[in-house]
Amino acid sequence: MFQIRIHGRGGQGVVTAAEMLSIAAFREGRHAQAFPSFGSERTGAPVVAFCRLDDREIRLREPVLEPDALIIQDPTLLHQVDVFGGLAAGGTVLINTTRSLEQLGLVELAAKYRFLAVPATEFALKHVGRPLPNAALLGGFAAVAGLISLDSVAAAIGEKFSGAVALGNVAAATAAYDFVRREIAEAAHA
């Protein structure tokens, strides 16, 4: 079973990201579940959503305490909430940012986790016209994890949205997917 925890703020589409991730997995014949955890339910408050993917039926129903991957939609949470809690050494962290690990104050964690910075908000602004990084980060996740395809992410976006909103989110996800694939290729050649 592969477990993902998504951190963000209310209004950023954290819960929708988990739902679309599970839809993408279903489309590929996997079992999946997605569910949120709310504190104070207001725009801007920290929000966490969880997603599990497996080839077998998933019977767990509790929050993801030991994720294999983190998707961090809002980097301001890095030092406000224990986003890294339970993440095993070698776990993947996808962060919506244009800043370096040094600028984020995460250099000491670089040896422990696999970090990928994705300018998801910029992709969303360019393609959707709004600072909603969720779809772009799912494209990035598809590229780094290899558990779901970009086509399944695009189809999940199409199930959740329609028209120009769907097309813009698919374009943002595709841009992030391509960005992460380039980053991985460059790191392999370095």
MARROGU-428530 format. One line per field, with one value per residue: residue number from 1; x, y, z of N, C-alpha, C, O in turn. Coordinates in pm, 1 decimal. Layout:
// residues N
num <- c(NUM:...);
npx <- c(X:...);
npy <- c(Y:...);
npz <- c(Z:...);
capx <- c(X:...);
capy <- c(Y:...);
capz <- c(Z:...);
cpx <- c(X:...);
cpy <- c(Y:...);
cpz <- c(Z:...);
opx <- c(X:...);
opy <- c(Y:...);
opz <- c(Z:...);
// end
This chain:
// residues 190
num <- c(1:2:3:4:5:6:7:8:9:10:11:12:13:14:15:16:17:18:19:20:21:22:23:24:25:26:27:28:29:30:31:32:33:34:35:36:37:38:39:40:41:42:43:44:45:46:47:48:49:50:51:52:53:54:55:56:57:58:59:60:61:62:63:64:65:66:67:68:69:70:71:72:73:74:75:76:77:78:79:80:81:82:83:84:85:86:87:88:89:90:91:92:93:94:95:96:97:98:99:100:101:102:103:104:105:106:107:108:109:110:111:112:113:114:115:116:117:118:119:120:121:122:123:124:125:126:127:128:129:130:131:132:133:134:135:136:137:138:139:140:141:142:143:144:145:146:147:148:149:150:151:152:153:154:155:156:157:158:159:160:161:162:163:164:165:166:167:168:169:170:171:172:173:174:175:176:177:178:179:180:181:182:183:184:185:186:187:188:189:190);
npx <- c(84.4:51.4:86.5:-32.3:-1.0:-154.5:-87.4:-213.0:-384.7:-712.7:-927.3:-744.7:-782.5:-713.7:-856.5:-993.4:-775.7:-689.4:-916.2:-917.4:-677.8:-738.1:-941.3:-794.0:-633.2:-831.3:-915.4:-706.8:-737.0:-673.6:-715.6:-836.6:-849.8:-971.7:-971.1:-1054.8:-911.2:-1014.2:-945.5:-1020.7:-1273.9:-1220.0:-1140.8:-802.7:-715.5:-511.1:-523.9:-556.9:-537.7:-586.9:-465.8:-480.9:-331.6:-356.0:-309.8:-479.7:-785.0:-857.8:-869.2:-817.3:-908.9:-822.2:-646.8:-360.4:-72.1:188.7:314.3:411.9:465.6:458.7:255.6:288.5:105.1:116.7:386.5:418.6:336.3:539.3:697.2:508.5:332.5:356.8:452.0:623.1:596.2:605.0:688.0:880.0:1234.5:1380.1:1142.0:920.7:887.8:688.3:687.5:511.6:666.7:900.8:1129.9:1456.3:1580.5:1747.3:1658.8:1409.0:1468.4:1525.7:1750.2:1882.9:1717.5:1744.1:1910.5:1764.4:1509.2:1348.2:1331.0:1128.1:1083.5:819.0:688.9:399.6:187.9:248.3:217.9:-56.3:-162.7:-87.5:-222.5:-482.0:-559.1:-596.5:-468.2:-445.8:-295.7:-339.7:-407.3:-183.8:16.7:-63.0:-3.5:275.0:319.0:242.6:453.8:679.6:623.0:529.1:307.7:58.8:-72.3:-18.0:-228.0:-439.7:-457.5:-538.5:-786.8:-919.0:-929.4:-1099.4:-1330.5:-1394.8:-1407.6:-1520.7:-1525.2:-1347.2:-1217.6:-1147.9:-981.1:-775.0:-672.5:-580.2:-379.9:-208.3:-138.9:-7.0:209.0:344.3:402.7:579.3:780.3:873.6:964.8:1179.2:1340.9:1404.5:1544.7:1762.5:1882.5:1963.7:2164.4:2351.4);
npy <- c(-117.4:222.5:529.3:859.8:1189.0:1498.9:1832.8:2156.4:2467.8:2576.2:2620.6:2585.5:2357.5:2108.5:1881.3:1817.1:1751.4:1507.3:1353.2:1355.0:1223.3:968.0:900.2:892.0:670.1:467.3:463.3:333.5:79.2:29.9:0.4:253.5:516.5:820.8:1089.0:1365.5:1565.3:1788.8:2089.0:2378.8:2476.8:2679.3:2921.9:2938.8:2815.5:2549.2:2242.8:1894.1:1617.7:1277.6:996.8:670.3:413.8:104.2:-233.8:-412.2:-458.4:-195.4:-177.5:-22.8:262.1:478.6:794.8:880.7:812.1:737.6:826.8:750.3:939.9:1296.5:1570.0:1899.7:2172.1:2433.1:2612.9:2769.9:2627.5:2463.8:2519.0:2557.6:2353.3:2006.2:1876.9:1678.2:1466.7:1125.5:1049.3:824.3:764.1:845.5:897.2:1066.5:1410.3:1646.7:1977.8:2278.2:2530.4:2790.0:2830.8:2748.2:2460.4:2552.7:2820.2:2762.2:2659.7:2389.4:2236.1:2056.9:1837.2:1732.8:1513.5:1311.4:1287.9:1270.0:1544.8:1747.5:2040.9:2220.3:2461.7:2501.5:2682.4:2889.7:2756.2:2704.7:2967.3:3056.3:2876.6:2832.0:3063.8:3119.1:3091.9:2802.3:2523.7:2247.1:2060.1:2084.5:1988.4:1722.8:1635.8:1660.0:1470.5:1235.4:1215.2:1179.6:963.9:750.1:589.0:644.4:747.3:1036.5:1065.0:946.5:1122.8:1351.7:1260.0:1226.5:1490.6:1585.9:1453.3:1583.2:1855.5:2087.5:2210.7:2516.3:2532.4:2267.3:2214.1:2403.7:2317.3:2062.9:2141.1:2273.0:2056.6:1898.6:2066.8:2069.9:1798.2:1761.0:1938.8:1816.2:1572.4:1664.8:1771.5:1539.1:1397.0:1570.5:1561.1:1297.7:1301.1:1458.5);
npz <- c(0.0:-80.1:72.5:94.9:214.1:215.3:254.9:315.8:283.4:376.4:103.7:-96.0:-239.0:-128.8:-33.4:-265.6:-426.6:-309.9:-362.5:-646.2:-693.7:-597.5:-778.4:-1015.8:-959.6:-939.0:-1203.7:-1317.5:-1234.6:-973.1:-615.8:-403.3:-161.2:-31.4:195.3:410.1:680.5:908.3:1086.7:1212.5:1009.0:781.6:531.3:457.3:690.4:824.7:647.7:608.3:395.6:304.5:118.2:-2.7:-194.1:-357.6:-478.3:-383.0:-192.9:32.7:370.9:590.5:788.6:920.8:978.1:772.6:914.3:875.7:612.6:271.5:93.4:74.0:-14.3:-36.0:-40.0:44.2:129.6:356.8:570.0:649.2:878.2:1067.3:1112.7:1188.2:933.2:841.1:1011.2:1086.1:832.3:658.0:638.7:331.0:212.0:-19.4:-90.3:-217.5:-289.8:-320.5:-445.7:-536.2:-418.2:-279.0:-92.8:104.4:134.7:233.1:476.9:510.7:471.5:643.0:635.0:386.9:340.3:444.3:323.8:0.8:-185.8:-394.4:-556.4:-686.4:-900.0:-858.3:-804.9:-980.2:-1226.4:-1209.0:-1199.7:-1453.0:-1627.0:-1525.9:-1411.1:-1149.4:-813.6:-747.3:-654.3:-664.8:-884.1:-1049.6:-877.5:-860.2:-1115.6:-1100.1:-898.2:-1030.5:-1211.0:-1044.1:-869.1:-1023.0:-998.3:-1095.6:-1409.0:-1619.8:-1797.0:-1655.1:-1441.0:-1581.5:-1675.5:-1430.1:-1344.1:-1540.9:-1465.0:-1233.3:-1289.3:-1547.7:-1888.2:-1950.2:-1704.2:-1645.2:-1866.8:-1823.8:-1576.7:-1647.9:-1824.8:-1643.4:-1476.7:-1664.2:-1730.8:-1484.3:-1458.6:-1676.8:-1593.7:-1352.1:-1453.7:-1610.6:-1406.1:-1262.3:-1459.6:-1501.0:-1247.8:-1244.8:-1432.2:-1315.6);
capx <- c(0.0:124.0:5.9:2.3:-64.2:-152.9:-100.5:-237.4:-474.8:-849.7:-946.5:-642.8:-817.9:-645.0:-947.9:-1017.1:-655.1:-695.2:-1023.5:-873.7:-573.9:-804.1:-1011.0:-690.3:-594.4:-943.7:-914.2:-600.2:-768.0:-624.7:-803.7:-792.6:-941.4:-931.5:-1056.8:-991.6:-910.8:-1028.3:-941.1:-1124.6:-1309.3:-1232.7:-1040.6:-672.4:-677.0:-443.6:-608.8:-483.1:-617.0:-512.3:-499.9:-411.7:-339.8:-310.4:-362.5:-578.4:-884.4:-803.9:-962.0:-784.9:-996.1:-767.0:-560.4:-228.4:26.3:321.6:302.0:525.3:488.6:388.1:233.4:271.6:51.5:148.2:512.7:416.4:305.4:658.0:746.5:392.9:264.9:452.2:420.8:710.3:568.1:575.6:744.8:998.0:1355.5:1369.3:1010.2:916.6:819.0:661.6:652.9:472.9:752.6:1009.4:1244.1:1547.8:1571.3:1815.8:1567.7:1296.8:1517.7:1510.7:1874.1:1916.1:1631.3:1770.6:1971.8:1667.6:1393.8:1363.7:1254.3:1107.8:1013.0:740.3:620.7:261.1:102.7:276.8:151.2:-200.7:-192.9:-71.4:-317.2:-617.2:-589.3:-617.5:-356.6:-488.1:-187.9:-366.9:-397.2:-43.5:91.9:-95.6:79.5:409.9:319.0:240.8:587.8:779.7:587.3:511.2:196.5:-54.5:-27.4:-68.9:-359.5:-539.2:-474.9:-619.7:-923.7:-976.7:-960.5:-1217.9:-1447.9:-1422.5:-1433.5:-1561.4:-1496.1:-1218.6:-1153.4:-1086.0:-869.4:-668.0:-611.7:-503.8:-258.3:-121.9:-87.3:89.1:328.8:414.4:453.5:698.0:880.5:930.8:1042.8:1306.4:1419.6:1454.5:1645.5:1881.2:1945.5:2026.8:2284.8:2442.5);
capy <- c(0.0:348.9:626.8:999.1:1291.1:1627.0:1945.9:2285.2:2556.3:2576.7:2699.3:2551.5:2234.3:1994.1:1767.6:1785.2:1683.0:1368.2:1287.1:1333.5:1120.7:837.8:875.1:852.2:532.4:381.7:454.6:240.4:-51.6:15.9:37.4:381.6:587.9:958.3:1151.8:1482.8:1588.1:1932.9:2153.0:2480.6:2470.7:2811.5:2953.0:2974.7:2729.2:2426.6:2129.9:1774.4:1513.1:1153.5:909.0:541.4:343.2:-33.5:-327.0:-493.5:-382.0:-120.9:-188.1:80.5:378.6:584.5:889.7:833.7:859.3:705.2:836.1:723.5:1065.8:1417.0:1677.1:2020.4:2274.6:2566.6:2602.9:2841.5:2529.4:2384.2:2543.6:2583.7:2226.3:1895.7:1812.2:1562.6:1364.3:990.6:1019.5:739.0:805.8:815.3:936.3:1172.2:1533.2:1738.2:2106.7:2387.1:2644.9:2824.0:2855.3:2637.0:2400.0:2644.6:2931.2:2709.7:2612.7:2243.4:2172.3:1944.3:1723.5:1690.4:1380.9:1213.9:1273.6:1308.6:1667.7:1803.5:2169.4:2239.5:2592.1:2467.1:2802.2:2960.3:2681.6:2727.0:3104.9:3065.0:2794.9:2835.7:3201.8:3126.5:3027.9:2673.8:2436.3:2104.7:1979.4:2085.5:1898.0:1584.8:1606.2:1637.9:1343.3:1128.1:1205.2:1132.5:838.1:643.5:503.3:679.9:813.7:1171.4:1049.3:921.5:1250.3:1436.9:1206.9:1257.6:1634.3:1596.3:1406.6:1677.3:1988.2:2084.8:2328.8:2585.1:2500.4:2136.1:2227.1:2477.2:2231.0:1959.1:2206.8:2295.3:1924.9:1857.7:2149.4:2021.0:1664.7:1782.1:2003.9:1716.6:1476.1:1731.2:1780.3:1404.7:1365.1:1651.5:1508.9:1170.7:1330.4:1543.6);
capz <- c(0.0:-86.4:145.1:66.3:297.6:145.8:347.3:253.4:357.4:328.0:-16.5:-196.2:-309.1:-68.6:-33.4:-406.3:-475.5:-264.3:-437.5:-785.2:-690.5:-585.2:-905.1:-1111.7:-927.2:-977.9:-1349.9:-1354.6:-1180.1:-835.2:-506.4:-347.3:-73.2:-2.9:295.8:471.8:824.6:925.6:1218.0:1196.7:867.4:722.0:431.1:511.4:802.5:780.2:610.8:569.5:331.1:294.9:6.8:-5.2:-321.3:-344.1:-576.8:-310.5:-118.0:146.4:483.4:689.9:785.4:1004.6:907.7:731.0:1011.4:824.4:467.1:182.1:22.1:116.2:-110.0:45.5:-128.4:95.0:202.9:485.0:673.5:680.5:1013.3:1153.0:1134.7:1174.4:806.1:818.6:1110.6:1039.4:700.2:670.5:567.0:189.0:162.7:-119.0:-51.2:-328.8:-228.9:-408.8:-417.2:-627.8:-330.3:-255.8:39.8:195.9:161.2:310.8:605.8:513.1:428.0:731.4:602.5:249.1:339.9:495.9:235.6:-139.9:-206.1:-526.8:-553.9:-808.5:-897.8:-892.1:-807.3:-1105.1:-1334.2:-1195.1:-1241.5:-1598.3:-1703.5:-1469.5:-1376.5:-1004.4:-742.7:-691.2:-697.6:-646.4:-1006.2:-1092.7:-790.7:-896.8:-1232.5:-1048.5:-825.9:-1130.4:-1267.7:-948.0:-803.1:-1120.4:-957.0:-1180.4:-1530.9:-1644.9:-1861.2:-1550.4:-1370.0:-1669.1:-1674.5:-1298.6:-1347.2:-1625.4:-1389.9:-1124.1:-1345.2:-1688.1:-1969.3:-1943.0:-1575.7:-1662.5:-1961.5:-1757.8:-1475.5:-1718.4:-1874.1:-1526.6:-1437.5:-1767.4:-1714.5:-1365.5:-1492.9:-1760.3:-1509.2:-1261.7:-1534.9:-1643.9:-1282.1:-1233.1:-1561.4:-1473.3:-1126.4:-1279.2:-1511.2:-1239.0);
cpx <- c(89.2:33.2:59.2:-71.7:-46.2:-180.3:-124.0:-324.2:-613.3:-864.4:-845.9:-673.9:-746.9:-733.0:-976.2:-896.7:-657.3:-801.8:-980.7:-764.6:-635.7:-880.2:-910.4:-647.6:-704.6:-943.1:-808.6:-618.6:-717.3:-738.3:-748.4:-897.3:-883.8:-1028.1:-981.2:-986.8:-911.9:-1005.0:-1055.4:-1150.7:-1330.8:-1120.2:-912.4:-626.6:-604.5:-543.4:-516.8:-582.0:-526.0:-558.3:-416.7:-435.9:-287.2:-368.8:-466.4:-676.4:-819.8:-907.4:-933.7:-879.0:-941.5:-679.3:-425.1:-125.0:169.6:318.1:430.4:563.0:405.4:371.6:201.9:232.4:87.4:274.8:515.5:385.2:429.1:706.8:633.5:323.2:370.0:420.9:503.0:686.5:531.6:634.6:874.2:1115.3:1343.9:1234.7:1018.2:834.1:809.0:613.0:620.5:557.1:849.4:1138.1:1328.8:1525.9:1638.9:1724.4:1449.1:1338.6:1509.7:1638.0:1906.2:1832.0:1660.1:1833.0:1872.0:1553.0:1430.2:1271.0:1244.8:1025.4:946.5:671.3:473.1:168.4:124.0:211.0:0.3:-239.6:-186.7:-184.9:-462.4:-659.6:-616.5:-504.8:-396.2:-391.9:-219.9:-349.3:-253.4:38.4:58.8:-19.9:222.6:421.6:320.4:380.6:688.1:747.3:574.4:397.7:70.3:0.4:-83.5:-206.6:-469.5:-563.7:-565.0:-765.2:-992.7:-1013.8:-1087.7:-1344.7:-1490.5:-1463.5:-1478.6:-1514.3:-1356.2:-1144.6:-1082.0:-964.7:-750.0:-596.5:-532.3:-373.9:-159.5:-59.8:18.3:219.0:410.8:474.7:582.3:812.2:950.6:1012.8:1177.0:1397.6:1482.2:1565.1:1774.9:1955.0:2018.7:2157.5:2386.8:2548.7);
cpy <- c(124.1:456.0:768.4:1088.9:1424.1:1737.2:2074.0:2369.9:2550.0:2669.4:2668.7:2422.1:2110.5:1868.9:1722.9:1712.3:1536.0:1290.3:1257.3:1227.8:981.9:802.1:827.5:707.1:433.9:359.0:356.3:103.0:-75.4:44.2:166.7:432.8:726.0:1015.5:1266.5:1473.8:1738.2:1972.0:2252.2:2492.2:2609.8:2832.1:2997.6:2890.7:2605.0:2313.0:2015.4:1679.2:1393.5:1074.7:782.0:476.6:202.0:-116.7:-419.8:-401.8:-318.1:-122.4:-85.5:198.7:493.5:678.8:827.6:895.0:834.2:706.4:794.6:850.2:1176.3:1508.1:1799.9:2135.5:2415.4:2559.2:2682.1:2746.8:2454.4:2400.7:2577.7:2455.5:2116.3:1816.9:1685.6:1448.4:1230.9:953.8:941.2:797.9:759.6:851.6:1054.7:1289.6:1622.8:1868.7:2208.3:2509.7:2669.2:2844.9:2729.2:2579.4:2488.5:2761.1:2888.1:2662.6:2462.5:2168.0:2048.4:1820.7:1665.2:1551.7:1272.2:1184.7:1313.1:1428.1:1702.5:1930.5:2190.1:2375.8:2578.3:2588.2:2879.9:2889.7:2704.2:2867.2:3117.9:2995.3:2802.4:2978.9:3222.9:3051.3:2898.5:2564.8:2287.3:2020.7:1973.4:1988.5:1751.8:1542.7:1578.4:1504.9:1226.2:1106.9:1143.8:994.1:721.9:548.3:526.4:752.8:955.7:1163.9:1025.9:1045.6:1342.0:1390.3:1237.8:1404.8:1656.7:1547.2:1506.9:1815.3:1974.6:2211.5:2382.9:2553.7:2365.5:2146.3:2298.8:2392.9:2116.8:2019.0:2232.3:2163.6:1876.5:1936.9:2101.8:1883.0:1677.9:1843.8:1901.3:1614.3:1535.6:1738.1:1645.4:1367.3:1443.3:1601.7:1377.6:1191.6:1413.6:1464.5);
cpz <- c(0.0:-25.8:122.3:163.9:226.5:247.6:267.8:343.6:293.8:208.9:-126.1:-270.8:-256.9:-75.2:-176.4:-465.3:-435.7:-341.0:-581.1:-793.1:-680.8:-713.6:-1010.5:-1086.8:-966.4:-1128.6:-1398.6:-1291.4:-1039.6:-737.5:-448.3:-250.4:-47.8:99.1:360.9:623.4:843.5:1069.7:1217.0:1047.4:810.8:621.9:499.3:628.9:748.5:757.9:571.7:503.9:310.2:173.0:20.4:-141.3:-301.0:-458.0:-514.6:-238.3:4.9:258.1:592.7:676.4:869.6:922.1:874.2:825.9:965.3:671.9:395.3:108.1:83.4:-4.6:-26.4:-46.6:-83.7:180.2:333.4:601.1:722.8:823.3:1111.2:1195.4:1117.3:1047.5:783.0:916.8:1047.9:905.3:718.7:593.5:422.1:129.0:67.9:-68.9:-173.3:-267.3:-337.4:-372.6:-532.3:-548.8:-313.0:-116.3:143.8:233.7:247.2:450.3:621.8:476.1:511.9:701.7:463.9:241.7:379.5:398.1:93.1:-165.5:-354.3:-512.3:-688.8:-800.0:-937.6:-896.2:-936.1:-1224.0:-1329.1:-1240.0:-1393.3:-1673.3:-1655.0:-1438.0:-1229.4:-934.7:-671.3:-739.3:-703.3:-773.2:-1056.3:-1007.7:-818.2:-1022.0:-1191.5:-975.6:-924.2:-1188.0:-1171.0:-892.5:-900.9:-1086.3:-1038.8:-1301.4:-1539.6:-1710.7:-1757.8:-1466.0:-1451.6:-1670.2:-1541.3:-1289.6:-1428.2:-1558.4:-1283.7:-1175.8:-1490.1:-1757.8:-1952.5:-1813.3:-1585.9:-1754.3:-1899.4:-1654.2:-1538.5:-1771.9:-1760.1:-1480.9:-1536.7:-1755.7:-1594.3:-1389.5:-1573.0:-1680.2:-1420.3:-1339.2:-1574.8:-1522.2:-1248.2:-1331.6:-1536.5:-1350.4:-1155.3:-1356.6:-1435.5:-1166.6);
opx <- c(189.5:-81.7:179.6:-189.5:63.8:-281.8:-61.0:-335.1:-628.4:-819.1:-858.6:-597.0:-722.3:-687.5:-982.1:-913.8:-629.9:-780.0:-1004.6:-759.6:-591.2:-882.9:-938.3:-628.1:-675.1:-967.5:-819.7:-527.6:-717.7:-840.8:-627.0:-1015.1:-762.2:-1149.2:-858.2:-1049.2:-820.2:-1039.8:-1172.4:-1058.4:-1444.4:-1016.6:-913.9:-508.7:-633.9:-634.2:-412.3:-694.8:-404.1:-673.3:-297.6:-545.8:-185.4:-463.8:-532.7:-652.4:-737.4:-1019.4:-1018.5:-923.6:-1008.9:-642.0:-381.2:-94.8:261.9:318.8:540.5:677.2:297.1:462.4:101.7:314.9:88.4:271.6:606.7:405.5:424.2:753.7:658.9:261.8:463.2:369.9:457.9:750.6:439.4:631.5:966.3:1097.7:1302.4:1215.0:1112.0:725.9:910.2:509.6:694.6:523.4:875.8:1243.1:1279.8:1461.1:1593.1:1713.9:1395.4:1253.3:1489.6:1633.2:1951.3:1870.6:1606.4:1809.9:1893.6:1505.1:1530.1:1148.7:1341.4:912.7:1010.9:601.7:428.4:80.1:28.3:155.0:-63.7:-338.9:-271.3:-237.2:-555.2:-778.3:-655.4:-450.9:-381.8:-404.0:-134.3:-281.2:-207.1:120.9:144.7:22.9:285.0:521.8:392.1:421.4:772.7:838.8:605.2:391.8:-14.8:107.8:-182.9:-292.8:-579.7:-676.6:-657.2:-856.6:-1111.1:-1117.9:-1173.4:-1454.2:-1608.1:-1544.6:-1475.4:-1469.5:-1259.3:-1021.6:-968.6:-858.1:-635.7:-473.8:-427.4:-269.0:-39.1:59.2:120.5:327.5:533.4:586.0:682.6:927.9:1073.5:1119.8:1278.3:1517.8:1599.0:1667.7:1884.2:2078.0:2123.4:2249.5:2497.0:2632.8);
opy <- c(129.8:471.8:793.1:1067.9:1458.0:1735.8:2096.1:2346.0:2522.3:2783.8:2719.6:2382.0:2016.9:1762.9:1603.1:1620.7:1449.1:1175.5:1147.7:1150.9:888.8:685.5:733.9:630.6:327.7:247.7:302.1:20.1:-188.8:103.0:186.9:397.7:744.7:994.5:1265.4:1387.6:1807.3:1898.9:2214.2:2515.0:2654.0:2765.9:3083.2:2894.5:2560.4:2290.6:2036.2:1662.3:1406.9:1084.3:786.7:483.6:182.3:-75.9:-496.3:-281.9:-380.0:-74.2:-63.5:231.7:595.0:646.5:733.2:1014.1:901.8:600.8:802.5:866.9:1153.2:1521.6:1804.0:2189.0:2507.6:2505.4:2663.0:2782.1:2388.8:2304.0:2621.2:2449.9:2132.7:1705.0:1594.9:1343.9:1222.6:836.6:986.5:871.4:646.9:838.2:1134.1:1272.2:1669.2:1871.3:2221.9:2583.8:2580.9:2873.5:2617.5:2641.5:2497.8:2796.5:2967.4:2629.3:2412.4:2047.4:1947.0:1710.0:1560.4:1479.4:1154.4:1071.6:1380.8:1414.1:1688.4:1928.1:2178.7:2402.8:2635.6:2595.8:2930.4:2955.1:2720.9:2884.2:3183.3:3048.5:2781.7:3011.8:3332.2:2956.1:2887.1:2517.8:2208.3:1918.3:1868.3:1914.2:1665.3:1427.8:1484.8:1434.6:1128.4:993.1:1064.2:914.6:607.9:437.8:438.0:812.9:989.4:1247.4:1079.2:1071.5:1403.1:1472.6:1271.5:1439.7:1736.3:1593.4:1514.6:1883.7:1866.0:2306.6:2307.8:2548.8:2351.5:2093.3:2258.4:2396.5:2078.6:1955.0:2215.0:2159.0:1820.3:1880.2:2094.3:1855.0:1613.9:1805.3:1899.2:1573.9:1465.7:1713.5:1638.4:1312.0:1388.2:1600.2:1350.2:1110.3:1437.0:1522.4);
opz <- c(71.1:-66.9:129.7:192.9:182.7:317.2:164.4:463.9:174.8:212.6:-237.4:-358.2:-332.9:-118.2:-204.2:-545.7:-518.5:-379.6:-631.9:-889.1:-748.0:-753.0:-1085.4:-1181.2:-1021.3:-1175.2:-1508.6:-1293.8:-991.8:-772.0:-444.7:-256.9:-43.6:91.8:366.5:685.3:799.3:1162.5:1220.3:969.1:793.6:628.7:587.7:664.2:637.6:838.0:510.1:550.3:299.6:130.3:51.2:-196.4:-234.7:-524.7:-584.7:-224.8:72.2:241.1:679.3:566.5:887.0:809.3:939.9:818.3:1010.6:608.6:449.8:65.2:137.2:-86.6:45.0:-120.8:-165.2:290.9:413.8:717.3:826.9:883.4:1223.5:1302.0:1038.7:1053.5:713.0:906.2:966.8:867.5:786.7:496.3:395.3:8.2:74.6:-12.9:-225.8:-200.5:-434.8:-280.2:-613.9:-606.5:-330.1:-32.1:257.6:351.2:324.5:532.6:732.4:452.0:458.7:739.2:428.0:144.8:351.0:389.9:69.1:-166.7:-429.3:-462.7:-793.1:-702.1:-1037.0:-981.6:-994.9:-1312.0:-1432.9:-1310.7:-1454.3:-1771.2:-1733.2:-1437.9:-1188.2:-991.0:-549.6:-852.5:-743.2:-768.5:-1100.4:-1061.0:-801.1:-1033.7:-1241.4:-989.2:-902.9:-1211.3:-1211.9:-871.1:-866.2:-1140.1:-1049.7:-1295.7:-1475.2:-1683.2:-1771.0:-1424.1:-1397.6:-1666.2:-1539.3:-1233.9:-1389.8:-1590.6:-1248.2:-1113.4:-1547.9:-1693.9:-1942.1:-1812.3:-1540.3:-1723.1:-1920.6:-1644.5:-1486.6:-1765.2:-1778.4:-1449.6:-1497.3:-1769.1:-1602.1:-1344.9:-1541.3:-1697.0:-1413.6:-1293.7:-1573.4:-1533.0:-1209.9:-1291.7:-1549.4:-1349.0:-1096.7:-1347.8:-1485.2:-1097.8);
// end
